[in-house]
Structure formats: structure tokens, C-alpha cells
Amino acid sequence: MERTSRRRFIAGIGAVAITATSAGCSSSGTSSSSGSNDSDETGGGSDGSGDGTTGGSGADNGTASDDTSTDGAATAGGGGSGGKTVAAGPDGSLVFEPEQIEVSVGDTVTWEFESAGHNVSARPQDDDKVSIPDGAESFASYDNGDSFAVVSEGETYEHTFETAGEYTYVCIPHTSSGMIGTVTVSE
């Protein structure tokens, strides 16, 4: 009977660990959205579509990640000729960066959640600091009724703006800390 050396034993464990790790890398990158903010994501930071989004849940006129809304108002990739990206909680801070942006009617804004514990709300009924133009539809990254639901770190939320005017939006859990942003939409 041959005795296994310590070096050979450790090399064998390393080979098993590499095999197990690389097996997890071969997933299809699919994700599941069930209408909640819990992600069933498998496969890392991208859904494999090349647009840099991950799975999540959508609400109203926008989408979280690549979830398409049934009203067709917003889909991954945007619906307008342009768009902007806003970081939510960069470096763990309680800010939207940039705080103020300007887009045109039909443009899509994408919020990238760079830290945990944040959401986006432009629903005046959920916070008194929110304001939207007359005739504009409210939007939020959470489902109706759960204004403290947050989007997971690394996920995105999109909204396509169809009405010109100024939109003041907030992160509901951090409004009192000043996590407020503005989108000015021009014709």
C-alpha cells in the first residue's frame, strides 16, 4: 500500500476545488423574476444578453433589470434615442450620482444599484419630496404597496420618460438622509 504524501494530497484537493469552481461558471446566466425584489439569479453579474443587466423585478413604467413590463413602455435597452445612467449608492454613499440629469422625451434612464439597501421612487403618494409633471405616470423600482422594498446590489432599474417636465425622485429608505435626485425631461 502506497502512502499519499501531504503534497500530493493537497494537489488533489486543489484539483477538485478547481473542477467544482469551474462547473459553476458554465451556467447559462439566466435569471428569474417573480414580481418580488428577491433575485433567483444564477450565473453572475450579467444575464448574458450583452446589455449589462441582471434579473430582478419591474414595476409601473420601468423595469428592474431585463424584466419587460406588460405595458411595453420600457424594455431593456431603452425606448428612446438616448439615455443616461445614474449610480444609486456609489461606494456605499447615500446619494444618486449624478444628482441631476437632463434627457429628452423618449429617453431611458438606467439606475445602477452600486450598494445594497436602495430603491427609486417617483410616486408622490409614497413620499412628500417626490414631484412629477402633471399628466406623467409615476414610477418606482418596487411593487405597489411596498415602498421600502429595495433592489439588490449589482442590479439595474430603467424608466423611459414620455412626458416633459421635472421629476424629483427619492430612495424611500434614505430620503431623510438626502438621497434625492432630479430628472429634467425636455421636448
N, C-alpha and C positions, 0 to 999 in steps of 0.2 A: 504494500500500500504506500502510495507516494504522498508525502506531506506537502500541503499547499503553503507556499511562502506568503508572508504578510504582503509583500509587494504584488504578487500575482493575485491575491485575494482582493486587494484594493483596486487593481486594474480591472478585475471582473465586475466589481460593484460600479465602477465608473462607466463601463460599457453598458451595463443595464440601465443606469441613470440617463445616459445619453439617448439610448433607444426609447425609453419612456418619455423623455422630454420631446424628442423629435416626433413621436407619434402624436402628441398634442398639437404640433404645428401643422399637421396635414388636414385639419378640419376645413370645411367648406367656407367658413367665415359667415355663416348665416346667422340671422338674429330673428327674434320673435317679439312682436308687440301685442300685448293683450289688453291694452287700454289703461294699464296702470303705469306707474313710473318705475316699476321693477323691471330690470332688463334680463332677458334669458340669453344673453349674448354668449356665443361660443366663437372663439377664433380671433380675439384681439380687438384692435382699435379701428378696424375698417370693416365694412360689410362686403368688401370685395367688388363693389361697383365702380371704384375708382374716383368717387366723388368725396371721399374722406369722411363719410358719415357712418354712424353706428346705430344699432337698433334702439328703439325707445317708444314712447307713446306720443301721439299727437292730440291736439285739441283745437277746436274752432277753425280759424282760417289759416293756421300754420301747421307745421309738422315738427315733431321731435324726431330727429334723425331722418331715416329714409321711409318712414311710415307715410303713406299717401292718405290724405283726407278724402272723405267721400264727396265733399262739395267741389273738389277739383280746383280749389282756389290756390293751393300751394302744393308743390311736389318737390322732391329732391332735385336739386339743380336749378331751382328758381323758375319764375314765370316771366320775368321781365328782361329788359335789355342789359341790366346791370345789377349790382347789389353790393352790399357791404358786409363785413364780418365784425362782430362785437365780441370781445372776450368777457365772460362772466366770471368774476373772482380770480383774475390772474395773480399768480404767486400767493394764493390764499387770501388776497385782499377782499374787502367788501365794496367793490366798485365794478362798474361796467367800463370797459376801455375799448374805444373812446366813449366818453360820456355823452357826447352829442355828435350825431351824424346827419348828413343830408342825402336823400335819394330821390329818384323820380317815381311818379306813379307807375306801377307795374314792376318795380324792382323788388327783389327779395333780400331781406336782412337775415343773416345767419348768426345766431348766438352760439358760441363755443364755450362749454362749461369746463373751465380750466381747474376748478376746485369743487369740492362737494358742498352741498347744502344750499344751492341757489335755484331760483326759478325766474321766469319772466312773466310779468302780468301787465296788460294794458286793459284791465277790466275795472272801470270806475266803481262798480258795486263792491269790489274786493278791497280797495284801498283809496282813501280820500286824496292821496297825492297823484293818482292816475288821472290823466285827461286825454281825450281823443277828440278829433274833429266831429262836428255834427254830421250824422249820416254814415260815419265809419263804423265798421264792425269791431267789437272788442276782440282781443286775443290773449291767450295765455299758454304757457308750456304745460299746464296741468289740466286735468279734467274738471268739469263743473263741480263746485261744492267743496273741493279740497285745495284751498288756496295756499296751504303750507306744504303741499307735495313738491318735492324737488327733483331736479334732473341729475342723473348720475354724472360724476366727473368723467370727462372724455366724450360725452355725447353732445349733440347739437340740437338746436330748435330753430326752425325757419318760419318766417311770415312774409307773405307778399302783400305789399301796400297798394290798395286800389283807390284810396281817397286821399286827395291832397290835404295838407294841414300839418299841425304839430301834434305829435303823440308823446306824452310823458308816460314812461313805463317804470316799473319797480321790480325789485326782488322782494316779494312779500316777507320772507323771514328776516330781511335786513333793511327794510325801509327806514326804520328808526335810526339806523347807522348811516343813512345817506346813500344807500345803493339804489340810485335813481338815474335813469337815462332818458335821452330825448332823441326822437327821430323826426326830422322835418322832411315832409314829402312835398315835392314841387311838381307842377304840371309838366 
